[in-house]
Structures are given as C-alpha cells and as structure tokens.
C-alpha cells in the first residue's frame, strides 16, 4: 500500500493546477444531466432531476516522461482512490473578464457575461499570474452597471489587471472511473487518458 502525503490544500480539498494535454488542437468535453420523466399517459407529465445544473465531463490527458513524473502520477491516482476523493482544480478557461483599473485589492470588477443566469452559484475562483495561482472565495456580488459586476473577494490580491493572465472558476471535481489505464510507450515514457467530472462549483 502506498503512503501518499496530502498535496496543497484549499478549503480542506486537494488542489491541483496541472493542465491537461490537448489531443491535437482540441479538448473533449461532454455535458450531461440525469433526467427523470414521469408520464402516466393520461394527462400531465413532469421532468425532474437531482442536480442543480448540468454536469461537465472533460478528458484529462497525462504524459509522464521519466520515472519521477510517473511516480508522481501514481501517487495522484492513489490519493484519488478512484472516484472516492474529490479535489479542486481550475477550469483553465477565461471565465471572468476584468474591468478594474489600477491596483486590485478585494473588489474585482468583471464583465457580466450572463453571470446572474449561468454562474451565480459559483463562489471560488483561481487567478493565474506570472508567479502562480491566487485562490479566492467570492463573498458578495453586486451590480455596477448594465455591463459590469463587482465581486467582493475573501482577501486582497494586490495586483493590477496587467498582472492577470486569466481568471478561472475553481470547481470541485473527481475522477469519473475507478480504473485508470497507463500506456507504457517505452524508454520510461508513459501516458494516460481519463475523464474528470465537476461535481460542485
């Protein structure tokens, strides 16, 4: 049995900021929702689901080029225990567009971009800068004007708009399978591909 120490933590969950490798120029992502249909056949019918929103499934590809990276990947898999243990990971997309000018403290102004319709249930973000990732919770949301939202952050970030590479949602995820295959190509190189699903925002 492997003994794996806990990686970097955020809000009591494992945190991973390694990006998936692309398959060519694309990435595979599916969206699913469990839907129950009640139709007695004599009148009204209804649709029900136990999920608050559609669940996304994204392919995650890993390439290990040496023994050290292969061992780190095996430790990651052991820590996950298949679908058992959740973790936090950025979406690696430009989910929020910054509108601030000058130094940004704990008030982040962003484009609305249908925020109230599609993203108001999310409350954690990952801000990528040249020196790494800044993780923050959104504690309050207010409208500035018809195009801009103001997000109150849990603590100051003290950077400017120019320092930000992208702002991604920080979702709670897990593996979508209990079995992961590792393909050993040769010369110590191995690769693996599996699906990761977001289970909470």
ABEGO torsion letter per residue (X at the ends): XBBBBBBBBBGGBBBBABBBBBBEABBBBBBBBBBBBBBAGAEBBBBBBABABBBBBBBBBBBBABAAAAAAAAAAAAAAGEAABBBBBBAGBBABBBABBEBBBABBBBBAGGAAAAAAABABBBBBBAAEBBBBBBABBBBABAABBBBBBABBAGBBAAABABBBBBBBBBBABABBBBBBAEGGBBBBBBBBBBABX
